[in-house]
Amino acid sequence: MSLLQWYCAGQPVAAPDIHRAAQFGDGLFETMRCDDSGAVPLWPWHRQRLRDGLLALDFPIDTLAHVDVAMQHFVGGNDSVIAAIDATPQSGLKLSVSRGSGGRGYGYDDSLVPLVLLQYFAAPAWSAAPLVVTVSDVRLASQPLLAGIKHMNRLEQVLARGRVDACWDDCLLLDQSKCIVESSAGNVFAWIDGGWQTPSLAQCGVKGIARRWLLERSGARVSDLHVDQLTDVDTLLICNALRGPQLVSRVDQLDLPSGRQAQVTEWQLQWQQLFCRR
């Protein structure tokens, strides 16, 4: 077995010629940080978000059970994976679920059997360097049926990143009312008016795993954050499952203070400890 494997009904299969995730973005994915033994410490949280997405997209009820079998097979007894992890201790695992292959058009029925793709990759090294970001001119559309889940239709993020110059680490994405929703690759937290705040994701955006982790520790309130409020922000951070929380030092030409830097640094260390097992 290689570091990439397809599964159907929990069994390894050859790569499909065509499938609905490739055709229509009809699927979900999870990008997960592994510990130095190759396990995924936050798998229960990723699994819960995946379950929510499968329900939202009306996937067959047994899809999650097939994902569990594939995960156990791929992560539990793969000599190639073990060798790769020994060579590259900082690794990640991408899990993709497609509704399946067959048929034409957007419609689907019970004859489709979901496909699972698992792939290990080298994760980014930990970094405490602050980020410099820009505000994207791509506005996120409102679709509460898809809000929160990590579906495969990421065209808004693709467009946003494609318009960002290489000098920027990331870009902030706004909704149609110019409220900050997230960045192209993570969730946003801001210290403003004496407390932490993170944008509501009721209409669009992804409920990130690192966001959930920080919500438990920060006591952040969930509410709208208009882009014009950035001048009132004392500390801004972006977080995702691969990198954890990272400070933002500048948004376009606005230099940001970092009054809560010590707290963010402590969170960074706590996050990194989750992935150290040896």
MOSULMO-V724903 format. One record per residue. N is the residue number from 0. OMEGA is omega in whole degrees, 0 to 359 (* if undefined). BURIAL is + if it has 24 or more other C-alpha atoms within 12 Angstrom, else -. D_LAST is the distance of its C-alpha to the last C-alpha in whole Angstrom. Layout:
BEGIN
N;OMEGA;BURIAL;D_LAST + N;OMEGA;BURIAL;D_LAST
END
This chain:
BEGIN
0;179;-;25 + 1;177;-;24 + 2;176;+;22 + 3;182;+;25 + 4;173;+;26 + 5;176;+;29 + 6;172;+;30 + 7;184;+;33 + 8;177;+;33 + 9;183;+;30 + 10;178;+;31 + 11;179;+;30 + 12;175;-;33 + 13;180;-;34 + 14;180;-;34 + 15;178;-;37 + 16;181;-;40 + 17;180;-;40 + 18;190;+;39 + 19;176;+;40 + 20;178;+;37 + 21;182;-;38 + 22;191;-;41 + 23;189;+;41 + 24;185;+;38 + 25;182;+;38 + 26;182;+;34 + 27;175;+;31 + 28;175;+;28 + 29;175;+;24 + 30;194;+;22 + 31;174;+;19 + 32;178;+;15 + 33;171;+;12 + 34;186;+;9 + 35;171;+;7 + 36;180;+;7 + 37;178;+;11 + 38;180;+;11 + 39;184;+;14 + 40;183;+;13 + 41;178;+;17 + 42;179;+;18 + 43;179;-;21 + 44;176;-;22 + 45;181;+;22 + 46;179;+;24 + 47;178;-;26 + 48;177;+;28 + 49;178;+;28 + 50;179;+;30 + 51;179;+;32 + 52;178;+;33 + 53;177;+;34 + 54;181;-;36 + 55;182;-;38 + 56;175;+;38 + 57;174;+;40 + 58;177;+;37 + 59;188;+;38 + 60;182;-;37 + 61;183;-;35 + 62;183;+;33 + 63;177;+;30 + 64;177;-;29 + 65;175;+;30 + 66;180;+;27 + 67;179;+;25 + 68;179;-;26 + 69;179;+;25 + 70;181;+;21 + 71;181;-;21 + 72;186;-;22 + 73;185;+;21 + 74;189;+;17 + 75;187;-;17 + 76;185;-;18 + 77;182;+;19 + 78;179;-;18 + 79;179;-;19 + 80;180;+;17 + 81;180;+;14 + 82;181;-;15 + 83;180;+;16 + 84;176;+;12 + 85;181;-;11 + 86;181;-;14 + 87;186;-;14 + 88;179;+;10 + 89;186;+;12 + 90;176;+;14 + 91;180;+;17 + 92;176;+;19 + 93;178;+;22 + 94;178;+;24 + 95;178;+;28 + 96;177;+;31 + 97;180;+;34 + 98;177;+;37 + 99;182;+;38 + 100;173;+;41 + 101;177;+;44 + 102;178;-;47 + 103;179;-;49 + 104;186;-;49 + 105;185;-;47 + 106;179;-;48 + 107;177;-;45 + 108;186;-;46 + 109;180;-;44 + 110;180;-;45 + 111;178;-;42 + 112;183;+;38 + 113;178;+;35 + 114;180;+;33 + 115;175;+;29 + 116;176;+;27 + 117;184;+;24 + 118;173;+;22 + 119;177;+;19 + 120;177;+;20 + 121;181;+;18 + 122;178;+;17 + 123;177;-;19 + 124;177;-;17 + 125;180;-;17 + 126;175;-;20 + 127;181;+;22 + 128;179;-;26 + 129;182;+;28 + 130;169;+;30 + 131;188;+;33 + 132;176;+;35 + 133;176;+;38 + 134;182;+;40 + 135;173;+;41 + 136;175;-;44 + 137;180;+;43 + 138;179;+;43 + 139;177;+;41 + 140;178;+;44 + 141;175;-;44 + 142;184;-;43 + 143;178;-;42 + 144;182;-;41 + 145;184;+;38 + 146;176;+;37 + 147;185;+;34 + 148;182;+;32 + 149;179;+;31 + 150;188;+;33 + 151;178;+;34 + 152;186;+;37 + 153;185;+;36 + 154;178;-;39 + 155;178;+;39 + 156;178;+;36 + 157;179;-;37 + 158;182;-;40 + 159;181;+;39 + 160;180;+;36 + 161;181;-;39 + 162;184;-;41 + 163;177;+;39 + 164;183;-;39 + 165;181;-;36 + 166;181;-;36 + 167;178;+;35 + 168;184;+;31 + 169;176;+;32 + 170;176;+;35 + 171;180;+;36 + 172;181;+;38 + 173;172;+;41 + 174;184;+;43 + 175;178;-;47 + 176;181;-;47 + 177;170;+;45 + 178;179;+;43 + 179;178;+;39 + 180;185;+;37 + 181;167;+;34 + 182;180;+;33 + 183;185;+;33 + 184;182;+;29 + 185;177;+;28 + 186;188;+;29 + 187;171;+;31 + 188;179;+;31 + 189;170;+;34 + 190;185;+;35 + 191;180;+;39 + 192;173;-;41 + 193;179;-;39 + 194;178;-;36 + 195;180;+;34 + 196;175;+;35 + 197;186;+;34 + 198;171;+;36 + 199;179;+;37 + 200;184;+;36 + 201;184;-;39 + 202;181;+;41 + 203;180;+;39 + 204;183;+;35 + 205;175;+;32 + 206;186;+;30 + 207;179;+;26 + 208;177;+;23 + 209;175;+;22 + 210;179;+;26 + 211;180;+;25 + 212;181;+;22 + 213;177;+;25 + 214;180;+;28 + 215;186;-;26 + 216;189;-;25 + 217;187;+;28 + 218;184;-;31 + 219;172;+;32 + 220;180;-;36 + 221;182;+;36 + 222;182;-;39 + 223;177;+;41 + 224;181;+;41 + 225;182;+;43 + 226;179;+;43 + 227;180;-;46 + 228;180;-;43 + 229;179;+;41 + 230;179;-;43 + 231;184;-;43 + 232;177;+;39 + 233;179;+;37 + 234;178;+;34 + 235;176;+;32 + 236;173;+;29 + 237;182;+;28 + 238;170;+;25 + 239;188;+;23 + 240;181;+;20 + 241;189;+;19 + 242;185;+;20 + 243;180;+;20 + 244;177;+;23 + 245;177;+;25 + 246;172;+;28 + 247;182;+;31 + 248;182;+;33 + 249;171;+;36 + 250;187;+;38 + 251;182;+;41 + 252;182;-;43 + 253;174;-;42 + 254;184;-;39 + 255;172;+;37 + 256;179;+;37 + 257;183;+;33 + 258;180;-;34 + 259;184;+;31 + 260;181;+;29 + 261;179;-;27 + 262;179;-;26 + 263;178;+;25 + 264;177;-;23 + 265;177;-;21 + 266;179;+;21 + 267;180;+;19 + 268;179;-;16 + 269;179;-;16 + 270;181;+;16 + 271;180;+;13 + 272;177;-;11 + 273;188;+;11 + 274;176;+;9 + 275;185;-;6 + 276;186;-;4 + 277;*;-;0
END
